[in-house]
Amino acid sequence: MTISHYGFRLCAVAVVTAISVFHAFQGPASAASMAVELACASDFYTYCSKHDPDSEGARRCMDANGNNLSKRCVNALVRAGEVSKSEVDRRAARSK
């Protein structure tokens, strides 16, 4: 296997994983859900990878790590209606 082939496979695996990782955040499949999956994939791996992505444990873990999530992830969650802007603001104020 060449390095470029390995790199392509690694990228393909990452994309497929990112697509499937956040089904716990989804209702019906939508563009908003895909945006959340892509924006939050690294946060999931950093904080919650011990959980099955489709589990309630993953959802609780992401919620518990809300103050640690990247701005990109939080913004995607707000746009998708998974969390309200007022909840984000409330948590931010409480953590100061």
C-alpha positions in Angstrom: 0.0 0.0 0.0 1.5 3.4 -0.9 1.3 6.4 1.3 -1.1 8.2 -1.0 -3.4 5.1 -1.0 -3.1 4.9 2.8 -3.9 8.6 3.1 -6.9 8.2 0.9 -8.2 5.3 2.9 -7.7 7.1 6.1 -9.5 10.1 4.8 -12.4 7.9 3.5 -12.7 6.2 6.9 -12.7 9.6 8.6 -15.5 10.9 6.4 -17.6 7.8 6.7 -17.1 7.9 10.5 -18.0 11.6 10.7 -21.1 11.0 8.7 -22.3 8.3 11.1 -20.9 9.6 14.4 -23.7 11.9 15.5 -26.9 10.0 14.8 -27.6 10.6 18.5 -28.0 14.3 17.6 -30.4 13.6 14.8 -34.1 13.4 14.2 -34.8 12.8 10.5 -31.7 13.0 8.3 -31.1 16.5 7.1 -28.5 18.9 5.9 -28.5 20.4 9.4 -27.6 17.0 10.8 -24.8 16.5 8.4 -23.4 19.9 9.4 -23.5 18.9 13.0 -21.8 15.6 12.3 -19.0 17.3 10.4 -18.6 20.2 12.8 -18.6 18.1 15.9 -16.6 15.0 14.9 -13.4 16.1 16.5 -15.2 17.1 19.7 -16.8 13.7 19.8 -13.5 11.9 19.4 -11.8 14.1 22.0 -14.4 13.8 24.7 -16.8 11.0 24.0 -15.2 8.3 21.8 -15.6 5.7 24.5 -19.4 5.8 23.8 -21.2 4.3 20.8 -22.0 7.3 18.6 -25.7 6.3 18.4 -26.1 5.9 22.1 -27.7 8.0 24.8 -24.3 7.9 26.5 -22.8 9.8 23.6 -25.5 12.4 23.8 -25.1 12.8 27.6 -21.3 13.0 27.2 -21.5 15.7 24.6 -24.0 17.6 26.8 -21.7 17.2 29.8 -18.8 18.6 27.8 -20.8 21.5 26.4 -18.5 24.1 27.8 -15.5 22.3 26.2 -17.0 21.9 22.7 -15.5 23.9 19.8 -17.2 27.1 18.8 -17.7 25.4 15.4 -19.6 22.5 16.9 -21.7 24.7 19.3 -22.7 27.0 16.4 -23.7 23.9 14.3 -25.8 22.6 17.2 -27.5 25.9 17.6 -28.2 26.2 13.9 -29.6 22.7 13.9 -31.9 23.4 16.8 -30.2 20.8 19.0 -29.4 23.5 21.7 -30.8 27.0 22.1 -28.6 30.1 21.9 -30.0 31.1 25.3 -28.8 27.7 26.8 -25.3 28.3 25.3 -25.2 31.8 26.8 -26.5 30.6 30.1 -23.8 27.9 30.3 -21.1 30.4 29.3 -22.1 32.9 32.0 -22.2 30.1 34.6 -18.7 28.9 33.7 -17.1 32.3 34.2 
